[in-house]
Every structure is written in structure tokens, then in C-alpha cells.
């Protein structure tokens, strides 16, 4: 079945710098890759997603890239701000129509 | 539009007891999924319901069960509670299949088993 690995588990960056979180997946049939952000005491919230017919997608300071050949996708956050501090989860839809989640990355923005 | 609501928000139970958690999805959403979240295991998928039918099930023992009503509201039940069941239980709703559409999560129910 699908397996999603997410790295790093913790990422600390200076405010204003960029942050990159990477995920790899195993099921070559996967075609939907969302990223969720979870703030303390709240449920996860979708921040961006990408489908397999697209290589990159941007939304203001957030972008996601997908490399189908290498089976990995990444979240890029530019000009990080204190409110970006949270846990970020990647996920991939497998051939059984189930979302398989990464273990999460705790992003810390240092002032 | 009201978000996903979960009740209760906090619960303390004793080993061996059973518990029922409730989830009300966003109006118009037909799919409800349940997740268990623990610090060491991240988000673990329990099951997904769509139009009162279980569409998908994660790798959890039969002690974990759920159902969905005609108004899309969903409940999950855990019988014979174990200490390891202590976790945050999240409910998420989506317009259609959870694996292809944005999921909207509730705040979760924090279950503590003593």
C-alpha cells in the first residue's frame, strides 16, 4: 500500500527566510497531494493541494512542487512570518481512494 | 457557514468502558472521516462514511466503529477502552470523497483513558 514519508520532523527558520518541507510517496498511481496546517488546539486546515497533471502550484507565499518521476512533492513557504509556526502535514491519495498522511513537520519561526 | 462541530470536546473514561463521539459536518457535505491523532503516530485514518455507508476503513481493531445518519451527522464508538486509546479524535467533512476533495476538520475530542 501507499507509504508517505515526511522530512524534517522539526524545522526552525529565521523570520523572513524560506522553509521547505519534503514528502515522498510510494504508490505511482497517487494523483492528489494536499498539504494541511495544524495550529495549536485546532484541527488541520488545507493550505494548498496539487494534482498529478500539474508540476507546481503557487498561492501567495506558499508553493507546492511535484516530481512524479521521483515520487516526491515539497511545500515551499517564502518570507516566513510568526503566524506560519504550526505543524504541517502532507498526504497522498492512494489507489484505494484513501488519503495516506505524513508524520508531520513542526515549523518554528524564530523572531 | 458553520464549521464542523464535535462533541464533547473533552472526555475522561476508565479502561473497559465504552465511549461515543459525535460529529456534525458542514451543511451540504456528504462525507465524514474520522482520525486518531497522537503525538507519536501523527494522523491515523479510522474510517470514512458517505451517504450512511462506510467507504473506507483504516487499520484499527473492531473495537472502533462508526455510523452516519441520514442528515450526514456521524458518530464513532470505541468499546472496551484501553489506555492506548487516549488521543485526540478528529472528524473531517468534505463535499465528496475525502481523498479527492478538501477536508474541513473539527476541533477534535480529547479522550483520556485512565
Interface residues (C-beta under 8 A of the other chain):
Chain A: X32 X34 X36 X41 X42 X43 X44 X45 X46 X49 X89 X93 X94 X96 X97 X98 X99 X100 X101 X102 X103 X104
Chain B: X4 X42 X43 X44 X45 X48 X55 X56 X58 X90 X92 X97 X98 X99 X100 X102 X103 X104 X105 X106 X107 X108
